[in-house]
Amino acid sequence: MSAGLKRVLVTAGGSGIGRAMAEGFAEAGFQVWITDLNPETLANLPEGWRGTLANAADEASMQALFTEIAEQWGGLEVLCANAGIAGPTALVEDVALQDWRSCVSVNLEGAFLAAKYATPIMKAAKAGSIIVTSSTAGQYGYPNRAPYAAAKWAMVGLTKTLAMELGPFGIRANVICPGAVEGPRMEGVLAREAAAKGMTRDQVYDGYAVGTSMRSFVEAKDIANMAVFLGSDAARLVSGQVIAVDGHTENPDPKV
């Protein structure tokens, strides 16, 4: 199949990392389909893109989405299971159970449901690439972010298992672990952590940057570049891997 005929679905593709992924795949010649919870992000999409209002953590919504993809596209080469939320910023004893469940549901169950319904489509073609967006919080302990870290660690285990189950069918599965990514979502994290730790926003920001060997945040396009590589034939034997795009995180609990 030529690159121009390859198809990618990006969940939560309306903004941030997801939008950058969608743009990266479009530039690489893929047909692009995105989902989002915000209808405004689905308005006025680039020519040729498809968009669906869908809740990644709702099974009926995801089942309907993949049924539509199978009927309208007839296949799917790449899935970017990218939907996620930051969850609460608090010590574990102060985390409400509902907040825990909400964070785990969107992050972990969202990735599970996307993989669950993409898999039969990819198995039929005996090929495919599943790319799960975890976090460097899925590699380290992360104070004040227990629900998020727990979900992101679990996404790594899910993806490694997918790689083992699906490899015989020619389907690869890999995890991208972004570090601190510039953008509105990270600004919210910085504000909450500053409040929780009695620090200023700039102190927390500088702590994140100092905690990397390259002394830098990353940009959404850096994550997108890795996703496009993992979705390409150049990565045909890359599977079951956890790849951080973070400037090398040395200190996951920034302090200044």
Salt bridges, closest charged atoms under 4 A:
GLU23 OE2 - ARG19 NE 3.42
GLU27 OE1 - LYS221 NZ 3.74
GLU77 OE2 - ARG7 NH2 2.65
GLU187 OE2 - ARG201 NH2 2.62
GLU193 OE2 - ARG145 NH1 3.64
GLU193 OE1 - LYS197 NZ 3.31
ASP202 OD1 - ARG201 NH1 2.78
ASP233 OD1 - LYS6 NZ 2.91
GLU250 OE1 - ARG215 NH1 3.74
ASP253 OD1 - LYS197 NZ 3.28
ASP253 OD2 - LYS255 NZ 2.50
